[in-house]
Amino acid sequence: MSESPPPTSAPSAAPASADDGQERLATAVRGSGVEDPRVLEAIRTTPRDLFVEPLFRSQAQDDVALPIPCGQTISQPTVVGLMTQALALGPRDKVLEVGTGSGYQAAVLAPLCRRLYTIERHEPLLKAAEARLQQLGITNITARHADGAWGWPEQAPFDRIIVTAAAEDPPAALLEQLKIGGIMVAPVGESDLEQQLIKITRTQGGFDYQELALVRFVPLLEGVATP
Ligand SMILES: C[S@@+](CC[C@H](N)C(=O)[O-])C[C@H]1O[C@@H](n2cnc3c(N)ncnc32)[C@H](O)[C@@H]1O
């Protein structure tokens, strides 16, 4: 599964309507193996065109990653679905997302949990994402401009943690901020071209690791981005 944007020279045809496009997205996510009806409904009802730059809006409801400002990407919907399903969210869960980006993944998570804390190192991305989430009337997300590798210690521990940028290893601070019984989903690997999406479950004695899929994410970078 690729997080790389497709060539910009070959846009696909626009969907007949936004609703048709959203149905098509949910169908693609279901076809990729996501079966949780709550996740499929969240994908269907989150208007992805709102999170995509105007230049790429005709591809908003295709199952592809697309460029967003600051050299980043909005994730591929099937990857968003897979990661969301792997979190096995409950309505009381307190969730941390590292890598807000466009805010799309956050908007998909929001209806499935109690509260989401999301961190982004690019301030312009964070501001734009907050505006979109507000436009959708989503009120259970708190956003912060920071280096997410350090987590959000004041709000820890978290029931669930999702990392949407790739690191060689899961950041230690994030593992420490996961509750016992909690789940973290993150792309991990040395290569910029391909990483393993892993699900980490914190147990009484340590951590269990499960490989989910090969993915390609932008790197988790140190510090906040300078303007
Ligand atoms: C693949 S994009 C995120 C996609 C996003 N979840 C969405 O739905 O649009 C990864 C994001 O992680 C951010 N990022 C990378 N390293 C980070 C860090 N240390 N702390 C916070 N955000 C980081 C990037 O700036 C980028 O916006």
PDBQT file of the ligand as one rigid body, heavy atoms in Angstrom, charges set to zero:
ROOT
HETATM    1  C1  LIG A 301       1.200  11.010   6.049  1.00  0.00    +0.000 C 
HETATM    2  S1  LIG A 301       1.082  12.619   6.750  1.00  0.00    +0.000 S 
HETATM    3  C2  LIG A 301      -0.329  12.532   7.772  1.00  0.00    +0.000 C 
HETATM    4  C3  LIG A 301      -1.589  12.227   7.175  1.00  0.00    +0.000 C 
HETATM    5  C4  LIG A 301      -2.721  12.671   8.060  1.00  0.00    +0.000 C 
HETATM    6  N1  LIG A 301      -2.953  11.774   9.145  1.00  0.00    +0.000 N 
HETATM    7  C5  LIG A 301      -3.931  12.909   7.208  1.00  0.00    +0.000 C 
HETATM    8  O1  LIG A 301      -4.933  12.226   7.401  1.00  0.00    +0.000 OA
HETATM    9  O2  LIG A 301      -3.862  13.799   6.375  1.00  0.00    +0.000 OA
HETATM   10  C6  LIG A 301       2.262  12.594   8.118  1.00  0.00    +0.000 C 
HETATM   11  C7  LIG A 301       2.260  13.844   8.936  1.00  0.00    +0.000 C 
HETATM   12  O3  LIG A 301       3.134  13.639  10.043  1.00  0.00    +0.000 OA
HETATM   13  C8  LIG A 301       3.749  14.875  10.309  1.00  0.00    +0.000 C 
HETATM   14  N2  LIG A 301       4.932  14.630  11.149  1.00  0.00    +0.000 N 
HETATM   15  C9  LIG A 301       6.129  14.102  10.807  1.00  0.00    +0.000 A 
HETATM   16  N3  LIG A 301       6.944  14.045  11.873  1.00  0.00    +0.000 NA
HETATM   17  C10 LIG A 301       6.242  14.552  12.921  1.00  0.00    +0.000 A 
HETATM   18  C11 LIG A 301       6.531  14.757  14.299  1.00  0.00    +0.000 A 
HETATM   19  N4  LIG A 301       7.707  14.441  14.833  1.00  0.00    +0.000 N 
HETATM   20  N5  LIG A 301       5.573  15.299  15.077  1.00  0.00    +0.000 NA
HETATM   21  C12 LIG A 301       4.352  15.635  14.564  1.00  0.00    +0.000 A 
HETATM   22  N6  LIG A 301       4.029  15.474  13.276  1.00  0.00    +0.000 NA
HETATM   23  C13 LIG A 301       4.949  14.930  12.463  1.00  0.00    +0.000 A 
HETATM   24  C14 LIG A 301       4.051  15.434   8.947  1.00  0.00    +0.000 C 
HETATM   25  O4  LIG A 301       4.313  16.821   8.988  1.00  0.00    +0.000 OA
HETATM   26  C15 LIG A 301       2.791  15.071   8.192  1.00  0.00    +0.000 C 
HETATM   27  O5  LIG A 301       1.844  16.088   8.223  1.00  0.00    +0.000 OA
ENDROOT
TORSDOF 0
